[in-house]
Amino acid sequence: MERKECPLFSGLIKYFPKALREVAHISYMGNEQHCKGKPLVWDRTKSPAELDSMMRHLVDYADGKKFDEDGSLVLGKIAWRALAFLEKELEK
């Protein structure tokens, strides 16, 4: 893929600033839960089942649940899990 075929700013950040901010907040909250007080890091050993976790959040959302127990948006957690799964697939 050519650099000009991947417009990260104009084709992602400008399209979805609020959604990306929410997913970044989910990353922060996960780091506080699993690695409290440490620099932000994706510890892939803590919760590796992205699709199972994403499905649980989808079921919650389908049942009318908007917020998770930690106060974060369920849709944000769905998006985080989808991105995590995509990242791992692209790394293969």
Helices and strands as residue ranges (DSSP letters): G 3-5, H 8-8, I 9-13, H 17-34, H 50-62, H 74-91
